[in-house]
């Protein structure tokens, strides 16, 4: 007697092997048989005739740290076949956090993670993961140690190198979080306060995470004009500390950098040839999404959100920001207004009804409608929304994206930030890869695309018993119609589920069938 028996499937096992015909039997939360013509009784029989059966997709970059606590059904992931997700990205997350830094950190992450939960009942990584377990999530959840949270706890939002005793305190926080179940160390070198860290701090914290088998996940300091230098920076930290490197959402941004993907990948190949374990993830779009406050230069952020918002009220400060955004001041930073333009920066979510009109509009559109300078528009929105504004940035070139997608070290991610009119990647990432870039454009084979969403991220995350359709593996499974699977989410109407995903199991439990959630929530917190 099996719990679930899936019949007549075309199995794509996740390892990159050609598909094969098989039945898959599940007992409890594990796959127990993979073979043709399986006999025996089962409590649930699913017919997969004409469907591709593969491991559940693993989202290696997502921002559901707070949303999962209020919406544990995690429908945006389940409906596209995602069964596991990695939290704690970009060095900005919710734990560890102290009583003194709690309110500051809440404001800092509100634009990125939302305000789904206003009462943070946890302080440590262990307590946060226990809170996630308590809501019984539909997806499996993994957590990283967020650098900015650690730095804020010890150094605050000061723009200076950490003192040796402060580095020791941060190392203790990293050690505790790793011991409590975190799997890696993450940082965002364009976000305060992580952006203020020096090389010694970075290397020492990475060495600490490395003692527990952790690796380094990084949103680099620059992904446009200085992307090569940024790769060299983070590769240097990884080499000196002896930990593997994983670069978040690899890209080349800004029109003048289009065509540099080959050059960028050659550099990564050089590091891999030298013995450095480097991988990276990518979402299948030529636009990114993050907090609107990333459009103002690093010096504006010093001291935290409150001080930043006070500065933004000063006309002299706004004049200085304008010079930095125009690229005339000599400041080197991730200057999206200059490299992409205000006409390619779109507001995706605000907190208040007053500014709801801005969602889905470019900064230039808003500027023209209000008769205000684009920099003033940005400053006013940040002030009025208490910094809780997200944006999409149309930075890229399709050919560069396809070139990066084909690389063997690429892993698919969504980088999903839910709320307002979000980036369509929240709902459409995996089906977009399988529909557009496999079936229609043939950028990837079906088997390679599935590998990039299953066993490749599982290997990077250290999940030895997920990411493959093999006997003994946990039964995280997705089934889809290869002829119809597609994303339907657009930038104009992003909150739309994909089509073609037929059923999803998480830890052996049927969680979605025929485009509808079953109500089951069988996800687990996967600790190191």
C-alpha positions as CSV (number, residue, x, y, z in Angstrom):
1,X,0.0,0.0,0.0
2,X,1.5,3.3,-1.1
3,X,0.2,6.7,0.0
4,X,0.5,8.2,-3.5
5,X,1.0,6.4,-6.9
6,X,1.7,8.6,-9.9
7,X,1.1,6.7,-13.2
8,X,2.3,7.1,-16.8
9,X,4.7,10.0,-16.3
10,X,7.4,11.3,-18.5
11,X,10.0,11.7,-15.8
12,X,12.6,14.4,-16.0
13,X,14.6,13.4,-13.0
14,X,16.4,16.7,-12.3
15,X,19.9,15.5,-13.0
16,X,19.9,16.6,-16.6
17,X,19.2,13.1,-17.9
18,X,16.9,12.6,-20.9
19,X,13.2,12.0,-19.9
20,X,12.0,8.5,-19.4
21,X,8.6,6.8,-18.8
22,X,7.9,5.6,-15.3
23,X,5.4,5.4,-12.4
24,X,6.4,7.0,-9.1
25,X,5.3,5.6,-5.7
26,X,5.4,7.6,-2.5
27,X,5.1,6.3,1.1
28,X,4.9,9.0,3.8
29,X,7.1,11.9,2.7
30,X,9.6,9.9,0.5
31,X,9.8,8.5,-3.0
32,X,10.0,4.7,-2.6
33,X,9.7,3.4,-6.2
34,X,10.5,4.7,-9.6
35,X,9.7,2.1,-12.3
36,X,7.5,1.3,-15.2
37,X,4.3,-0.6,-14.6
38,X,4.2,-0.3,-10.8
39,X,1.6,-2.5,-9.2
40,X,0.0,-2.1,-5.8
41,X,-2.7,-0.2,-4.0
42,X,-2.5,3.5,-3.1
43,X,-4.6,5.9,-1.1
44,X,-4.2,8.4,-4.0
45,X,-3.6,7.7,-7.6
46,X,-2.6,10.5,-10.0
47,X,-2.6,10.0,-13.7
48,X,0.3,11.9,-15.3
49,X,-0.3,10.8,-18.9
50,X,1.1,13.5,-21.3
51,X,2.7,15.4,-18.4
52,X,6.3,16.0,-17.4
53,X,7.0,14.9,-13.8
54,X,10.0,16.4,-12.1
55,X,11.3,17.5,-8.7
56,X,9.6,20.5,-7.2
57,X,11.3,23.7,-8.1
58,X,13.7,25.3,-5.6
59,X,13.7,29.1,-5.5
60,X,17.2,30.1,-4.6
61,X,16.4,33.8,-4.1
62,X,13.1,35.0,-2.6
63,X,11.8,37.6,-0.1
64,X,9.0,35.9,1.7
65,X,10.6,36.2,5.2
66,X,7.5,38.0,6.6
67,X,4.8,37.1,4.1
68,X,5.2,33.4,4.9
69,X,4.0,34.1,8.4
70,X,0.7,35.7,7.3
71,X,0.2,33.7,4.1
72,X,1.7,30.3,4.8
73,X,-0.2,28.8,1.8
74,X,2.6,30.6,-0.2
75,X,0.3,30.4,-3.3
76,X,2.6,32.5,-5.6
77,X,5.2,29.7,-5.3
78,X,3.1,26.6,-5.1
79,X,1.1,27.5,-8.2
80,X,4.2,27.6,-10.4
81,X,5.6,24.4,-8.9
82,X,8.0,25.8,-6.3
83,X,8.3,23.6,-3.2
84,X,11.3,25.1,-1.4
85,X,12.6,28.7,-1.0
86,X,15.7,30.3,0.4
87,X,15.2,33.4,2.7
88,X,17.5,35.9,4.3
89,X,18.6,37.4,1.0
90,X,20.7,40.5,0.3
91,X,21.8,40.7,3.9
92,X,18.4,42.2,4.8
93,X,16.1,40.0,6.9
94,X,14.4,39.6,10.2
95,X,16.8,37.7,12.5
96,X,18.9,38.0,14.4
97,X,17.6,41.2,15.8
98,X,17.9,42.9,19.2
99,X,15.4,45.0,21.2
100,X,17.4,48.2,20.6
101,X,17.5,47.7,16.8
102,X,14.1,46.1,16.3
103,X,12.2,49.3,15.2
104,X,15.1,50.4,13.0
105,X,15.3,47.0,11.3
106,X,11.5,46.9,10.8
107,X,11.7,50.2,8.9
108,X,14.8,49.1,7.0
109,X,13.2,46.0,5.5
110,X,9.6,47.2,5.1
111,X,10.0,48.1,1.5
112,X,11.7,44.7,0.7
113,X,9.8,42.3,2.9
114,X,6.5,44.2,3.5
115,X,4.7,44.8,6.7
116,X,2.8,41.6,6.8
117,X,3.8,41.0,10.5
118,X,4.2,44.1,12.6
119,X,4.8,42.3,15.9
120,X,8.1,40.4,15.7
121,X,8.0,37.8,18.5
122,X,11.4,36.4,17.8
123,X,14.9,37.8,18.3
124,X,17.2,34.9,17.2
125,X,17.3,32.8,14.1
126,X,16.1,29.8,16.0
127,X,13.1,31.7,17.3
128,X,12.3,33.0,13.8
129,X,12.4,29.5,12.3
130,X,10.2,28.2,15.1
131,X,7.7,30.9,14.3
132,X,7.7,29.8,10.7
133,X,7.2,26.2,11.7
134,X,4.2,27.2,13.9
135,X,2.2,28.5,10.9
136,X,2.8,25.3,9.0
137,X,4.0,26.7,5.6
138,X,3.0,25.0,2.4
139,X,6.6,25.2,1.1
140,X,9.9,24.2,2.6
141,X,11.9,27.1,4.0
142,X,15.7,27.6,4.4
143,X,17.4,30.6,6.0
144,X,20.7,32.5,5.7
145,X,22.5,34.8,8.2
146,X,21.8,38.3,6.9
147,X,24.9,40.5,7.2
148,X,23.0,43.9,7.6
149,X,21.1,42.5,10.5
150,X,24.3,41.3,12.2
151,X,26.1,44.6,11.5
152,X,23.2,46.7,12.6
153,X,23.2,44.9,15.9
154,X,26.8,45.7,16.6
155,X,27.9,48.7,14.6
156,X,24.5,50.3,13.7
157,X,24.2,52.3,10.5
158,X,27.5,54.0,10.8
159,X,29.6,54.4,7.6
160,X,32.9,53.1,8.9
161,X,35.0,50.0,9.2
162,X,34.2,47.8,12.2
163,X,36.6,47.7,15.1
164,X,38.3,44.4,15.9
165,X,36.1,43.9,19.0
166,X,33.0,44.6,16.9
167,X,34.0,42.0,14.4
168,X,34.4,39.5,17.2
169,X,30.8,40.3,18.3
170,X,29.5,39.9,14.8
171,X,31.4,36.6,14.4
172,X,29.6,35.4,17.6
173,X,26.2,36.3,16.1
174,X,27.0,34.5,12.8
175,X,28.2,31.4,14.7
176,X,25.0,31.4,16.8
177,X,22.8,31.7,13.7
178,X,24.6,29.0,11.9
179,X,24.3,26.7,14.9
180,X,20.6,27.5,15.0
181,X,20.1,26.3,11.4
182,X,21.1,28.9,8.9
183,X,22.8,27.5,5.8
184,X,24.8,30.4,4.5
185,X,25.9,34.0,4.9
186,X,24.3,36.7,2.8
187,X,25.0,40.3,2.1
188,X,23.9,43.2,-0.1
189,X,26.7,45.5,-0.9
190,X,24.4,48.2,-2.3
191,X,22.2,48.2,0.9
192,X,22.9,49.9,4.2
193,X,24.4,49.0,6.6
194,X,26.1,46.1,4.8
195,X,27.5,48.4,2.2
196,X,29.7,50.0,4.8
197,X,31.6,46.9,5.6
198,X,35.4,46.7,4.9
199,X,37.3,43.7,3.5
200,X,38.5,42.5,7.0
201,X,35.0,42.3,8.3
202,X,33.8,40.5,5.2
203,X,36.5,37.9,5.3
204,X,36.3,37.2,9.0
205,X,32.5,36.8,8.9
206,X,32.8,34.5,5.9
207,X,35.4,32.4,7.6
208,X,33.0,32.0,10.6
209,X,30.2,30.8,8.4
210,X,32.6,28.5,6.5
211,X,33.4,26.7,9.7
212,X,29.8,25.4,9.6
213,X,29.9,24.5,5.9
214,X,28.2,27.8,5.0
215,X,28.7,29.6,1.7
216,X,28.6,33.3,0.5
217,X,25.5,34.7,-1.2
218,X,25.9,38.3,-2.4
219,X,24.1,41.1,-4.2
220,X,27.2,42.7,-5.6
221,X,28.2,46.4,-5.2
222,X,27.6,47.1,-8.9
223,X,25.8,45.2,-11.7
224,X,26.3,47.8,-14.4
225,X,29.3,50.0,-15.3
226,X,31.5,48.3,-12.6
227,X,30.2,44.8,-12.7
228,X,33.6,43.3,-13.5
229,X,35.3,45.0,-10.5
230,X,32.4,43.8,-8.4
231,X,32.9,40.2,-9.3
232,X,36.6,40.6,-8.5
233,X,35.7,42.1,-5.1
234,X,33.4,39.3,-4.0
235,X,35.6,36.6,-5.5
236,X,38.5,38.0,-3.5
237,X,36.5,37.7,-0.3
238,X,35.5,34.1,-1.1
239,X,39.1,33.0,-2.0
240,X,40.6,34.5,1.1
241,X,38.0,33.0,3.4
242,X,37.9,29.7,1.6
243,X,34.1,29.5,1.2
244,X,32.1,28.9,-2.0
245,X,30.6,32.0,-3.8
246,X,27.1,32.4,-5.1
247,X,26.3,35.6,-6.9
248,X,22.7,36.8,-6.8
249,X,20.8,37.6,-10.0
250,X,23.8,38.0,-12.3
251,X,23.3,40.6,-15.0
252,X,24.8,43.4,-17.0
253,X,22.8,46.5,-16.5
254,X,22.5,49.8,-18.4
255,X,22.4,50.2,-22.2
256,X,26.0,51.0,-22.6
257,X,26.9,47.7,-21.0
258,X,24.7,45.5,-23.3
259,X,26.7,42.8,-24.9
260,X,29.1,42.3,-22.0
261,X,27.6,39.0,-20.8
262,X,30.3,37.0,-22.5
263,X,33.1,39.0,-20.9
264,X,31.4,38.6,-17.5
265,X,31.0,34.9,-17.9
266,X,34.6,34.5,-19.0
267,X,35.7,36.1,-15.8
268,X,33.6,33.7,-13.8
269,X,35.0,30.8,-15.8
270,X,38.5,31.9,-14.9
271,X,37.7,31.8,-11.2
272,X,36.1,28.4,-11.6
273,X,39.2,27.2,-13.5
274,X,41.4,28.4,-10.7
275,X,39.5,26.3,-8.2
276,X,37.0,28.8,-6.8
277,X,33.5,27.3,-6.4
278,X,31.3,30.0,-8.1
279,X,27.7,29.7,-9.0
280,X,25.0,32.3,-9.7
281,X,21.3,32.7,-10.1
282,X,19.2,34.6,-12.6
283,X,15.5,35.5,-13.1
284,X,14.2,35.3,-16.8
285,X,13.5,39.0,-17.3
286,X,15.4,42.1,-18.4
287,X,14.0,44.1,-15.5
288,X,14.9,43.8,-11.8
289,X,13.1,45.0,-8.7
290,X,14.2,46.3,-5.3
291,X,13.5,49.2,-2.9
292,X,13.1,52.7,-4.4
293,X,15.6,54.0,-1.9
294,X,18.4,52.3,-3.9
295,X,18.1,55.2,-6.3
296,X,19.6,57.6,-3.8
297,X,23.4,57.4,-3.1
298,X,25.0,55.5,-0.2
299,X,25.8,58.6,1.9
300,X,22.1,59.4,2.2
301,X,21.4,56.2,4.0
302,X,24.0,56.7,6.8
303,X,22.4,56.4,10.3
304,X,19.3,54.5,9.3
305,X,15.9,55.1,7.7
306,X,14.9,57.9,10.0
307,X,18.0,60.0,9.4
308,X,17.7,59.3,5.7
309,X,14.2,60.6,5.5
310,X,15.2,63.7,7.4
311,X,18.0,64.4,4.9
312,X,15.6,64.0,2.0
313,X,13.6,67.0,3.3
314,X,16.6,69.3,2.8
315,X,16.7,71.1,-0.6
316,X,20.5,71.2,-0.5
317,X,20.6,67.4,0.1
318,X,18.3,67.0,-2.9
319,X,20.6,69.1,-5.1
320,X,23.5,66.9,-4.1
321,X,21.5,63.8,-4.9
322,X,20.7,65.2,-8.3
323,X,24.4,65.6,-9.0
324,X,25.1,62.1,-7.9
325,X,22.2,60.7,-10.0
326,X,23.4,62.7,-13.0
327,X,26.9,61.1,-12.7
328,X,28.6,64.5,-12.5
329,X,29.8,64.3,-8.9
330,X,32.4,61.6,-9.4
331,X,30.8,59.2,-6.9
332,X,31.0,55.6,-7.9
333,X,27.9,53.6,-6.9
334,X,25.0,51.6,-8.3
335,X,23.5,54.6,-10.1
336,X,20.3,53.2,-11.7
337,X,18.9,56.7,-12.6
338,X,22.0,57.5,-14.6
339,X,22.6,54.0,-16.2
340,X,19.0,53.3,-17.0
341,X,17.1,56.6,-16.8
342,X,14.0,57.7,-14.9
343,X,11.9,56.5,-17.8
344,X,12.9,52.9,-17.0
345,X,12.3,53.0,-13.3
346,X,8.7,51.9,-12.4
347,X,7.1,52.2,-8.9
348,X,5.7,48.7,-8.1
349,X,4.3,49.1,-4.5
350,X,3.5,51.8,-2.0
351,X,2.0,51.6,1.5
352,X,-0.6,54.4,1.5
353,X,-3.7,55.0,-0.6
354,X,-2.5,58.6,-1.2
355,X,0.2,57.4,-3.5
356,X,-1.5,54.3,-5.0
357,X,-1.7,56.2,-8.3
358,X,2.1,55.8,-8.6
359,X,2.0,52.0,-8.8
360,X,2.8,50.8,-12.3
361,X,4.1,54.2,-13.5
362,X,7.6,55.3,-14.3
363,X,9.3,58.0,-12.2
364,X,9.4,60.1,-15.4
365,X,5.6,59.6,-15.9
366,X,4.9,60.7,-12.3
367,X,7.3,63.7,-12.7
368,X,5.5,64.9,-15.8
369,X,2.0,64.4,-14.3
370,X,2.9,66.3,-11.1
371,X,5.2,68.9,-12.7
372,X,8.0,68.0,-10.4
373,X,11.6,67.0,-10.8
374,X,12.2,63.2,-10.8
375,X,14.6,63.4,-7.8
376,X,11.9,65.3,-5.9
377,X,9.4,62.7,-6.9
378,X,11.6,60.0,-5.4
379,X,12.4,61.9,-2.3
380,X,8.7,62.8,-1.7
381,X,7.6,59.2,-2.2
382,X,10.2,57.8,0.2
383,X,9.2,60.4,2.9
384,X,5.4,60.0,2.5
385,X,5.7,56.2,2.5
386,X,8.2,55.9,5.3
387,X,10.6,54.3,2.9
388,X,8.2,51.4,2.0
389,X,8.3,51.8,-1.8
390,X,9.5,49.2,-4.3
391,X,10.4,49.6,-7.9
392,X,11.2,47.7,-11.1
393,X,14.2,48.7,-13.2
394,X,14.3,48.0,-16.9
395,X,18.1,47.6,-17.2
396,X,18.9,44.7,-19.5
397,X,19.2,43.2,-22.9
398,X,17.5,39.9,-23.9
399,X,20.6,38.5,-25.6
400,X,22.7,39.0,-22.6
401,X,20.1,37.3,-20.5
402,X,19.9,34.3,-22.8
403,X,23.8,34.1,-22.8
404,X,23.8,34.0,-19.0
405,X,20.9,31.6,-18.8
406,X,22.8,29.0,-20.9
407,X,25.9,28.9,-18.5
408,X,26.2,25.6,-16.6
409,X,26.7,27.4,-13.3
410,X,23.4,29.3,-13.6
411,X,20.5,28.5,-11.2
412,X,17.0,29.9,-11.8
413,X,15.5,32.2,-9.1
414,X,12.6,34.6,-8.8
415,X,13.9,37.3,-6.4
416,X,10.2,37.6,-5.7
417,X,8.9,40.7,-3.7
418,X,5.1,40.4,-3.3
419,X,2.9,43.4,-2.9
420,X,1.2,46.2,-4.9
421,X,1.9,45.7,-8.6
422,X,5.0,43.5,-8.1
423,X,7.5,42.3,-10.7
424,X,5.8,39.5,-12.6
425,X,8.6,37.2,-11.7
426,X,6.8,36.7,-8.4
427,X,4.1,34.6,-10.2
428,X,5.7,33.6,-13.4
429,X,9.4,32.7,-13.2
430,X,9.5,28.9,-13.5
431,X,6.7,28.6,-16.1
432,X,8.3,31.4,-18.1
433,X,11.6,29.5,-18.3
434,X,9.7,26.3,-19.4
435,X,7.3,28.0,-21.8
436,X,9.2,30.8,-23.4
437,X,12.9,29.8,-23.1
438,X,12.5,26.0,-23.5
439,X,9.4,25.4,-25.7
440,X,9.3,28.6,-27.8
441,X,12.9,29.9,-28.1
442,X,14.8,26.7,-27.3
443,X,17.4,28.5,-25.3
444,X,17.6,25.5,-23.0
445,X,16.6,21.9,-23.3
446,X,13.8,20.8,-21.1
447,X,16.1,18.6,-19.1
448,X,18.7,21.3,-18.5
449,X,16.1,23.9,-17.5
450,X,14.6,21.5,-14.9
451,X,18.2,20.8,-13.6
452,X,18.7,24.5,-13.1
453,X,15.5,24.6,-11.0
454,X,16.0,21.4,-9.0
455,X,19.2,19.5,-8.5
456,X,21.5,22.5,-9.2
457,X,20.0,24.7,-6.4
458,X,19.7,21.6,-4.2
459,X,23.4,21.0,-4.6
460,X,24.3,24.6,-3.9
461,X,22.1,24.6,-0.8
462,X,23.4,21.3,0.5
463,X,20.1,19.5,0.1
464,X,21.2,15.9,-0.4
465,X,17.7,14.4,-0.3
466,X,15.8,16.8,-2.5
467,X,16.0,18.0,-6.1
468,X,15.8,14.6,-7.8
469,X,13.2,12.0,-8.7
470,X,15.0,9.1,-7.1
471,X,14.1,6.5,-4.6
472,X,14.8,7.7,-1.0
473,X,14.4,11.4,-1.9
474,X,11.7,13.5,-0.3
475,X,8.6,13.6,-2.4
476,X,8.7,17.3,-3.6
477,X,7.2,16.9,-7.0
478,X,5.7,19.1,-9.8
479,X,3.8,17.9,-12.9
480,X,3.2,20.1,-15.9
481,X,2.0,20.0,-19.5
482,X,5.0,20.9,-21.6
483,X,2.7,22.0,-24.5
484,X,0.8,24.6,-22.5
485,X,2.9,25.7,-19.5
486,X,3.4,29.5,-19.6
487,X,3.5,32.6,-17.4
488,X,0.5,35.0,-17.6
489,X,1.8,37.7,-15.2
490,X,2.8,40.9,-16.9
491,X,4.2,44.2,-15.7
492,X,0.7,45.8,-16.3
493,X,-1.2,42.9,-14.6
494,X,1.4,41.0,-12.5
495,X,-0.8,39.2,-9.9
496,X,-1.8,36.3,-12.2
497,X,-1.0,32.6,-11.8
498,X,0.6,30.7,-14.6
499,X,-1.1,27.9,-16.7
500,X,0.0,24.4,-17.4
501,X,1.1,23.3,-13.9
502,X,-1.2,20.3,-13.1
503,X,-0.3,19.2,-9.7
504,X,2.3,19.8,-6.9
505,X,3.3,17.6,-3.9
506,X,5.3,18.8,-1.0
507,X,6.8,16.2,1.2
508,X,4.4,13.6,-0.3
509,X,1.3,15.7,0.3
510,X,-0.9,16.9,-2.7
511,X,-0.8,20.7,-2.3
512,X,-2.1,21.9,-5.7
513,X,-4.2,20.1,-8.3
514,X,-5.7,21.4,-11.6
515,X,-4.9,25.0,-10.8
516,X,-6.3,25.1,-7.3
517,X,-4.7,24.8,-3.9
518,X,-5.9,21.8,-1.8
519,X,-5.4,23.5,1.5
520,X,-2.7,21.2,2.6
521,X,0.4,22.8,4.1
522,X,3.2,20.2,4.5
523,X,6.3,22.3,4.1
524,X,9.2,22.0,6.6
525,X,11.9,24.3,7.9
526,X,15.1,22.9,6.6
527,X,17.9,23.7,9.0
528,X,21.6,23.3,8.3
